[in-house]
Amino acid sequence: MSEALVAAEAAGTGVEPVPGASGARQFWRRLRAQRAALVAAGIVALLVLVALAAPLLTALEGQDPTTYHPSLVDSARGGVPIGSFGGIGGDHWLGVEPQTGRDLFARLVYGARISLGVALASTVIQVVLGVVMGVASALGSGWVDQLLSRITDIFVAMPLMIMSLALLAIVPASFSRPVLVTLVIGFIAWGNIAKIVRAQTLTLKGLDYVSAARLSGWGTWRIARRELLPGLAAPVITYAAILMPVNISIEAALSFLGVGVKPPTPSWGQMLTSADVWYQAAPQYLLLPAGALFVTVLALTVLGDGVRIALDPRAASRLRVGTGRKREAKAGKEETA
């Protein structure tokens, strides 16, 4: 329950308090009702667990992602892995990398750390910047709103891939590439979420409980912290869930183009850089990182859609109503026929 509403009711303003309800409990109940979202959440949790347990998993296998094994590749054939299915065996569970002989399983699980870590960290940066800029723009005076809105428009119109390629190309190689990719994505692609937060904040400013907070004598930033930010949680969380798969794809694309994560640091996008040369001789070298990217992006996308519906049940209601009307119209046509 809003503190401002309680204070207003005590002061006799006539504002009715909103009945208390566990929003988190309702969210989880709605999310559990969506089987696809639950399956996607399980896949994402498994991927995160694999990324966190990468050192343990590679220790169980007895390999690491950077050690070369030249004896496991056929130099006479250009570095093709020796053995069936790319050298799969008890010592190398998914085979070895062509030319270098590095263990594919170790590089795949460590690559999950890079891909998921970069996506999560860049999403956090985007959300923080977007919320700060959006709220400040909506609550600021006229010239402040105009200035911050124009800055936001510049970043929205900025071509992310081109700017990323330019910045990553000129930064010295000594700088940590995963950190650099994270900073580039996070500090360039925050404009859209800032626009969403600004529009939502302008809507919330006109609601009764915010007016009650003003009548209670609260300052602007106290109102923002106590009243507006909780109301912004649903759209921000929804958009953050959508940003995660987008940022994974951007990191993979940058690494694939050769300006992202550099060898020997494993990354799914970086693994795909030279995989197209070996897909006939060692198809798992291409299929494994590509499949991991596909499953991760698909699971995060489905989970993000499930989070959106759980936070905004009206979207699911509209979908059901629209589907029901189509079914009724179809049944009516069949009866007339």
Secondary structure as the mmCIF struct_conf table of DSSP 4:
data_model
#
loop_
_struct_conf.conf_type_id
_struct_conf.id
_struct_conf.beg_label_comp_id
_struct_conf.beg_label_asym_id
_struct_conf.beg_label_seq_id
_struct_conf.end_label_comp_id
_struct_conf.end_label_asym_id
_struct_conf.end_label_seq_id
HELX_RH_AL_P HELX_RH_AL_P1 GLU A 3 ALA A 10
TURN_TY1_P TURN_TY1_P1 ALA A 11 GLY A 12
HELX_LH_PP_P HELX_LH_PP_P1 VAL A 15 GLY A 20
HELX_RH_AL_P HELX_RH_AL_P2 GLY A 23 ARG A 32
TURN_TY1_P TURN_TY1_P2 ALA A 33 ALA A 33
HELX_RH_AL_P HELX_RH_AL_P3 ARG A 35 LEU A 52
TURN_TY1_P TURN_TY1_P3 ALA A 53 ALA A 53
HELX_RH_AL_P HELX_RH_AL_P4 ALA A 54 GLU A 61
TURN_TY1_P TURN_TY1_P4 GLY A 62 GLY A 62
BEND BEND1 PRO A 65 THR A 66
HELX_RH_3T_P HELX_RH_3T_P1 PRO A 70 LEU A 72
STRN STRN1 VAL A 73 ASP A 74
HELX_RH_3T_P HELX_RH_3T_P2 SER A 75 ARG A 77
TURN_TY1_P TURN_TY1_P5 GLY A 78 GLY A 78
BEND BEND2 GLY A 79 GLY A 79
STRN STRN2 VAL A 80 PRO A 81
BEND BEND3 ILE A 82 GLY A 83
HELX_RH_3T_P HELX_RH_3T_P3 SER A 84 GLY A 86
TURN_TY1_P TURN_TY1_P6 GLY A 87 GLY A 87
BEND BEND4 GLY A 89 ASP A 91
TURN_TY1_P TURN_TY1_P7 TRP A 93 LEU A 94
STRN STRN3 VAL A 96 VAL A 96
TURN_TY1_P TURN_TY1_P8 PRO A 98 THR A 100
STRN STRN4 ASP A 103 ASP A 103
HELX_RH_AL_P HELX_RH_AL_P5 LEU A 104 LEU A 139
BEND BEND5 GLY A 140 GLY A 140
HELX_RH_AL_P HELX_RH_AL_P6 GLY A 142 ALA A 157
BEND BEND6 MET A 158 MET A 158
HELX_RH_AL_P HELX_RH_AL_P7 LEU A 160 ILE A 170
BEND BEND7 VAL A 171 VAL A 171
TURN_TY1_P TURN_TY1_P9 ALA A 173 SER A 174
BEND BEND8 PHE A 175 PHE A 175
HELX_RH_AL_P HELX_RH_AL_P8 ARG A 177 ILE A 188
TURN_TY1_P TURN_TY1_P10 ALA A 189 TRP A 190
HELX_RH_AL_P HELX_RH_AL_P9 GLY A 191 LYS A 205
TURN_TY1_P TURN_TY1_P11 GLY A 206 GLY A 206
BEND BEND9 LEU A 207 LEU A 207
HELX_RH_AL_P HELX_RH_AL_P10 ASP A 208 LEU A 215
TURN_TY1_P TURN_TY1_P12 SER A 216 GLY A 217
HELX_RH_AL_P HELX_RH_AL_P11 THR A 220 ILE A 223
HELX_RH_PI_P HELX_RH_PI_P1 ALA A 224 LEU A 228
HELX_RH_AL_P HELX_RH_AL_P12 LEU A 229 PHE A 256
TURN_TY1_P TURN_TY1_P13 LEU A 257 GLY A 258
BEND BEND10 VAL A 259 VAL A 261
HELX_LH_PP_P HELX_LH_PP_P2 LYS A 262 LYS A 262
TURN_TY1_P TURN_TY1_P14 PRO A 263 PRO A 264
BEND BEND11 THR A 265 THR A 265
HELX_RH_AL_P HELX_RH_AL_P13 TRP A 268 THR A 273
TURN_TY1_P TURN_TY1_P15 SER A 274 SER A 274
HELX_RH_AL_P HELX_RH_AL_P14 ALA A 275 TRP A 278
TURN_TY1_P TURN_TY1_P16 TYR A 279 ALA A 281
TURN_TY1_P TURN_TY1_P17 PRO A 283 PRO A 283
HELX_RH_AL_P HELX_RH_AL_P15 GLN A 284 LEU A 311
HELX_RH_AL_P HELX_RH_AL_P16 PRO A 313 THR A 336
#
